Amino acid sequence: MSEELPDLGSRLALRPKEAADALGIGDRTLRTWMRNEELPFLKVAGVVLIPREELERWLRERIEREKRAEALAEEILVNL
């Protein structure tokens, strides 16, 4: 059986497991991104929360960085 994801559309912030599920990645990967790749999060009364708008902004920025890196790599390969 496939497990349905909860509707997270109206939530201001997600718990790490919810954010990982929404992104289609594992908890461990998400926590690595939180630790190493500046994925924004905060702790409120010991609860880790990832603000939804910050997650979306971070993801858009990461996609743009990847596109720029791919374009640069392609340009370098063409000029070899």
N, C-alpha and C positions, 0 to 999 in steps of 0.2 A: 504494500500500500504506500502511496506517496503522501507525505505529510504536507498539509497546506501551511503556507506561511501566514502569520497573522497580518491583518491590515495595519500597517505602520504609518499610513499617510498622515494622520493627524497628530502624531507624536512629535514633541519638540526634541527629544533625545532618546537614544537607543542604548540598551545594555550591550556589552560586547558580543554576546551570543546572537542577539537580534541583528546587530550590524553585520556580523559575519554571515549570517543566513541571508540577509538582504543583498549582500555582495556576492554570494555564492562561493565563499571561501571558508576555510577552516578557522576555528578559534585561535589556533596557534599562529597562523599567518596573520590574523588581525592583530594579535598581541605583539607580534614582531614588528608590524607596521607602526603600532602605537609607540613601541620602544625605539625603533631605529629610523623610521621615516616620517616622524613628526605628525602622525595622524592625531588630530586634536581630540583630547578627552579631558574630563575633569572628574574629581571625586567629590561627592556630596554626601556627608555623613557616612563615609566608608563605601558608598555605592559608586562604581565606575559608570559614567555616562558619556556617550559620544553625541554631541549636539548634531542634529540632523543636517542643518544648514552648513555647518563646518565640515561634516563628512562629504556632502555633495560638492562643496567648494574644493576640498582637498583632492577629491577624485577627478574633478575637471582639470585642476592644475597638473595632476599626475599624468593624465591623458595627454595634455598639451606638451609636457616635457618629453613624453615618449615619442610623440609625433615629430617634435623638433630633432630629437636624437636620431630617429630613423631617417629623416630628411638629410641631416648632416652626414650620416653614414653613407647614404646613397650618393650624395654629392662627392664624397671622398673616393668612393669606389669608381665612379664615372671618370674622375680625374686621374686615376692611376695609369 
